[in-house]
Amino acid sequence: MLNIRIQFLKDEINKHNHNYYVNDNPTISDYEYDKLFAELKQIEADHPELITPDSPTQRVGSVSEKFLPFTHTHRLYSLDNTYNYEDLKDWYQKIQKEYGTDVELVCELKIDGLAIALTYENGIFTRGVTRGDGVTGEEITQNLKTIKAIPLKLKDNVNLDVRGEIYMPKTSFEKLNAENLEKGEKLFANPRNAAAGSLRQLDSSITAKRDLSMFTYTLVTEDLDNPPSTHYESIMYMKEQGFKVNPNIRLCKNADEAIEYCKEWENKRFDLDYATDGVVIKVNKVAIQEDLGFTARAPKWATAFKFPPEEISTVIESIELGVGKTGAITPVANFKPVQLAGSTVSRATLHNFDEIKRLDIKIGDTVLIKKAAEIIPKVIKVVDTPHHEDRPAYIPAKVCPACNKPLSTIEGEVNLYCTNSDCEGQLKAKIEYWVSKDAMDIDSLGPSIIEQLFSRGMVKTPADLYKLTIEDFMKLDLVKEKSATTLYESIQQSKSNPLKRFITALNIKNIGKETADILAREFGTLENLINADFNKLKEINGIGELTANEIVKFFKDKKNITLLNEFKVLGVEPEKAQQATSSLFKGMTFVLTGTLENMTRNQAGDIIKLHGGQTSSSVSKNTTYVLAGENAGSKLTKAQDLGIKILTEKDFLEMIGKEI
């Protein structure tokens, strides 16, 4: 009788989970659902021998030590992209020409999330793996079990793999950021980043609280008696088995109908509660898919049409000034909030006062804005309106907004600077830069925590961070013991960060992360860099006289010497840099652009440096090679214009003696 009751409870709970998280149609109240769940949980607690992997109580598990790599049984390919309707027609006509008739297509919204591979054995969810590089990912089964849109048990006892996209709804993303802001924790840039951060939690109970969901879009199976003969049928089959599929899928007779679908969703997409940046278009018949096959990186029978970045007009309401880590004053436009590329935006940097003058921006103007790379809002131009000429011109500030000291200029630069070394605005900016991702990467220490530490006089320099205790953090608003411990441990762990991060964080003028990496590899230890003379520094490729002078000046400054001595006393000892293992790329500068298939750009950059080369973020006449992956943009175009040699990933791997 107990087995029958348990099975009834599991079936009922799974049914209601499916209705709520997949069909968006709850059929019982939360109270009734909680009663069913509590009863099942109690029975399993009393009879643990009756617990099965498909039980709804098993969605949240224990804490993992790390995620283990897993090689995919079936590779997860990338997609080639098209950015205009002519390219889309060309792609279709090549296929149509080969088969002599209209080829049926399936259009699906391209979800801006993270690709996942799920495995089911005898209808039970047994393994979930991230895409990784398409060949090898990381197993995160326990975290995926917390996502209620993923069925733990299918309708039939079948063996199959499916592919899908994990995403965070926009409403859940906004709620998470609001909660993090209140707690002084890290804010996520967009729903995709929030979903990625949530999936990589070693504690699955944290993932369970993040309200993730999933759309399933690909069926991979060799075990069905009558496998679907079309992609559309496979989508319907997955839906029948209990998977959540996107309701906006559409069967199209030809490219013209696919283009109509793309046009329809270009604006409608912003009404959805999830982010989408394009449309995936696939040949419907599986037999044609198999015949067309794959390139080295993508299927020939599918393409992704990417939506153009959105532009929208709004009104500048005010211009506020920020003080950067170097004392540079940055004007920021506050404008009437608008929906842009799927999120609400109300601010955009204007970079400097010359930019305000160039664009002729005045408070009250209507301006056109867009998102650079669909992430950072940017003011493009002033919209011509009758009252623009009547408004007063914007007058640059004369004193620092943080300390009220006079501002000054530096010859050859467009910025205005606050030169007061005790300016609180600068000091806070230096701390924020110290903990940033490119520097010491102490991501748990957000701006609101730093603001509290400053306002209470607990920190003034980066060294002061390493003097803080768990008890100090618990004195801050909304910081409990667990958060305080996390903050303390994150700071302590940064003591042994790589030397290149420490050099970056020191905020030496003209030294960004790439130059810091060059210095770390050249000198190996901080002590060697401190003692380096001007003549040696200026001869290093990528440094030059101006930067060499700034380095020497920094390490002779009494305040900086005191700060470095403090770090040493506090146990901050950067890890020695790895030296070059060969001179294969000595004297060469690489620029990396686009998405590589077998490695990240950072990994490729590390390989270049280990072989004596260096990387740069911008293309110039001094660039030796541009390593271009998928979606290479303006850097590739500039390299072609300058006649710089372009390397494919295969070219690069052959240069270092590796095969794809």
Helices and strands as residue ranges (DSSP letters): H 2-17, I 18-22, H 30-46, G 48-50, G 56-58, E 69-71, E 81-82, H 85-99, E 105-111, E 114-121, E 124-130, E 136-138, H 141-145, E 160-167, H 170-183, H 191-199, H 204-208, E 213-220, H 231-241, E 250-252, H 255-268, G 269-271, E 276-283, H 286-292, E 302-306, E 311-323, E 329-340, E 343-349, H 353-359, E 366-372, E 376-382, G 388-390, E 407-409, E 416-418, H 424-434, H 447-455, H 462-465, H 470-474, H 481-493, G 494-496, H 499-505, H 513-523, H 526-530, H 534-538, H 544-556, H 558-569, E 589-593, H 601-610, E 614-616, E 625-628, H 634-642, E 645-647, H 649-655
